[in-house]
Amino acid sequence: MTAPEPTILATSGGHRVGGRTMVMFDALVHHAVDLSGAHGRRPRVMYVGTAIGDAEHFTARMTEAARVAGFDLTPLHLFPMPNVDDIEEAVLEQDVVWVMGGSVANLLAVWRVHGLDRIMRRAWEAGVVLSGVSAGSLCWFQGGATDSFGPELRPLTNALGFLPYGNGVHYDVDRGRRPLIHQLVADGTLPTAHCTDDGVGLVYRGTELVEAVTEVPGKGAYVVRREGDTTVEERLEPRELPALSRLP
């Protein structure tokens, strides 16, 4: 069972500290599973940690988070080599792909070396829900603002481009991101940009933005458009997702 059409959930959230675990999946990860249509069995979720170098300690935390959530988790590692014989087969078996944050520039380079960029497109077209946080959001768009190259934010314009927009993540907590996104849209470096406060996700069917959702009350999503030589920002009010129990 897969989503009825190509679906992406691009977020600035999805994780929180658990009561008995280091990490728990919050409402956005559960919403990605709901979007997949996986019912009547344990959902299959692939965790992709390329952007943090496949850090083993975080893979362990995500595996424990999946156990608590009732998901079957498959980690995809590309360091020092792929941990599966057939990457495409492994990806296409999933209901959801969840991509961790970190360095989106490094993620893109490593994915392209292994052909994972093409595999992700085939999975998206086949109905596997593509989702993730931060770098795991930005990668699906044309580009955005990133700290992949150092502490000073810089533009990135060579992301996968499944979604024909720019993307701004951590829009409310990293003060440099909002002005840089506006600058990049105003000067034409990026097209119209879709942005999320921490805890907010954007749902796309095909390439159409159909809904903003949030696991944190009061947070927002934003559309930044070019108008002449400046920009206009529109706030979208997200639908609040059902709160999860605060204990695992």
C-alpha positions in Angstrom: 0.0 0.0 0.0 1.4 3.4 -1.0 0.2 7.0 -1.2 -2.3 7.5 -4.0 -0.1 10.1 -5.7 3.5 11.4 -5.3 3.6 12.8 -1.8 6.3 14.8 0.1 6.1 16.0 3.7 8.8 18.7 4.2 9.4 19.7 7.8 11.3 21.6 10.4 10.4 19.1 13.1 9.4 15.5 13.8 11.6 14.6 16.8 11.4 15.3 20.5 13.0 13.9 23.7 11.2 10.9 25.0 10.2 10.0 28.5 12.4 6.9 28.6 14.3 7.3 25.3 16.7 9.9 23.9 14.5 10.6 20.9 10.8 10.0 20.1 9.0 10.5 16.8 6.6 13.4 17.2 3.4 14.1 15.3 5.0 15.0 12.0 6.6 11.6 11.5 3.3 9.9 12.4 1.6 12.1 9.9 4.0 11.0 7.2 3.0 7.4 8.0 -0.7 8.4 7.8 -0.1 10.0 4.4 1.3 6.7 3.1 -2.0 4.8 3.8 -0.2 2.1 5.7 -2.9 0.5 7.9 -3.5 -3.0 9.4 0.2 -3.8 9.8 3.4 -2.2 11.1 4.4 0.7 8.8 7.8 0.4 7.0 9.9 3.5 7.5 13.4 4.0 6.1 15.7 6.3 8.1 18.4 8.1 6.0 21.1 9.7 8.0 23.5 10.7 5.2 23.5 14.4 6.2 25.1 13.5 9.6 27.5 11.0 8.1 25.3 8.0 9.1 26.2 8.6 12.7 25.7 5.2 14.4 24.6 6.7 17.8 21.7 8.5 16.1 20.7 5.5 14.0 20.4 3.7 17.3 18.2 6.4 18.7 16.0 6.4 15.7 15.7 2.6 15.9 14.5 2.9 19.5 12.1 5.7 18.5 10.6 3.4 15.8 10.2 0.5 18.3 8.3 2.8 20.6 6.1 4.1 17.7 5.4 0.6 16.4 7.2 1.1 13.1 9.6 -1.3 11.3 12.6 0.8 10.7 15.3 0.2 8.0 18.4 2.4 8.2 20.0 3.2 4.9 23.7 3.8 5.4 26.1 5.0 2.6 29.2 5.2 4.8 31.6 3.5 4.4 29.5 1.6 1.8 25.8 0.9 1.3 24.5 -1.4 3.9 22.1 -3.1 1.5 22.7 -5.1 -1.6 20.1 -3.3 -3.7 19.4 0.3 -2.7 16.5 0.8 -5.1 14.7 -2.4 -4.0 15.2 -1.4 -0.3 13.8 2.1 -0.8 10.8 1.0 -2.9 9.8 -1.5 -0.2 9.1 1.4 2.2 6.0 3.3 3.1 7.9 6.3 4.2 11.4 7.6 3.8 12.5 9.9 6.6 15.7 12.0 6.0 17.6 13.4 8.9 19.0 16.9 9.1 22.6 17.9 8.9 24.6 19.0 5.8 22.4 19.1 2.8 25.4 19.8 0.5 27.1 16.6 1.6 23.8 14.7 1.4 23.3 15.7 -2.2 26.9 14.9 -3.2 26.8 11.4 -1.7 23.3 10.6 -3.0 24.4 11.5 -6.5 27.5 9.3 -6.3 25.3 6.3 -5.4 22.4 7.2 -7.8 20.1 7.7 -4.8 18.8 10.9 -6.3 17.3 9.0 -9.2 16.1 6.2 -6.9 14.3 8.8 -4.7 12.5 10.2 -7.7 11.3 6.7 -8.7 10.2 6.0 -5.1 8.3 9.3 -5.1 6.6 8.6 -8.4 5.7 5.1 -7.0 3.9 6.5 -4.0 6.6 6.1 -1.2 6.1 9.2 1.0 9.3 11.2 1.0 9.8 13.2 4.2 12.4 14.6 6.5 13.6 17.5 8.7 15.8 20.5 7.9 18.3 19.1 5.3 15.8 16.3 4.9 13.3 19.0 3.8 15.5 21.2 1.7 16.8 18.4 -0.4 13.4 17.9 -2.2 13.3 21.5 -3.4 15.3 23.6 -5.9 17.3 25.1 -3.1 17.4 27.3 0.0 19.6 28.7 2.7 22.1 26.4 4.4 24.9 26.3 6.9 26.5 23.3 5.1 29.5 25.4 4.2 30.2 27.1 7.5 28.4 29.0 10.3 27.5 31.8 7.9 24.4 30.9 5.9 24.8 30.6 2.1 22.5 29.9 -0.8 22.2 26.3 -2.2 20.6 26.1 -5.6 21.4 22.5 -6.8 19.0 20.4 -4.7 16.9 17.6 -6.2 14.2 19.9 -7.6 11.3 17.5 -7.2 9.4 20.5 -5.9 9.8 23.7 -8.0 10.3 26.1 -5.1 12.8 27.4 -2.7 12.7 26.1 0.9 13.3 27.9 4.2 13.7 25.7 7.3 14.0 26.8 11.0 12.4 30.0 9.9 11.6 31.3 13.4 14.6 30.2 15.4 17.6 31.0 13.1 17.4 34.7 12.6 19.6 34.8 9.5 17.3 32.5 7.5 14.3 34.8 6.9 16.3 37.7 5.5 18.5 35.5 3.3 15.5 33.7 1.8 13.9 37.1 1.1 17.1 38.3 -0.6 17.5 35.1 -2.7 13.9 35.3 -3.9 14.1 39.0 -4.6 17.2 38.7 -6.7 16.0 35.6 -8.6 18.5 33.2 -7.1 15.5 31.2 -5.8 12.0 30.9 -7.1 9.0 31.4 -4.8 10.0 29.9 -1.4 7.9 27.8 1.0 9.2 28.1 4.6 8.5 26.5 8.0 8.9 27.4 11.6 10.2 24.7 13.9 7.5 22.1 14.4 5.8 22.7 11.0 5.5 20.6 7.9 4.3 21.2 4.4 2.3 18.5 2.5 2.7 18.2 -1.3 0.6 16.1 -3.6 2.6 16.0 -6.8 4.2 19.4 -6.8 1.2 21.2 -5.3 1.3 22.5 -1.8 -2.0 21.2 -0.3 -1.6 21.8 3.4 0.5 23.1 6.3 0.5 21.1 9.5 2.1 21.6 12.9 3.0 19.6 16.0 3.6 22.8 18.0 0.7 25.2 18.6 1.2 28.8 17.4 3.8 28.1 14.7 3.5 29.1 11.1 4.3 28.4 7.5 5.1 31.0 4.9 5.2 31.7 1.1 7.7 34.2 0.0 7.1 35.6 -3.5 9.0 38.0 -5.7 7.2 41.3 -6.4 9.2 43.7 -8.6 12.6 44.0 -7.0 11.4 43.0 -3.6 9.4 40.2 -1.9 6.0 39.6 -0.3 5.6 37.1 2.5 2.3 35.4 3.2 1.7 33.5 6.4 -0.1 30.1 6.2 -1.9 28.9 9.3 -1.1 25.2 9.8 -3.6 22.6 10.9 -2.6 21.4 14.3 -1.9 17.6 14.4 -3.3 15.5 17.2 -0.9 15.6 20.2 1.0 12.5 21.1 1.4 11.1 24.6 4.3 12.8 26.3 5.6 9.3 27.4 6.8 6.5 25.1 
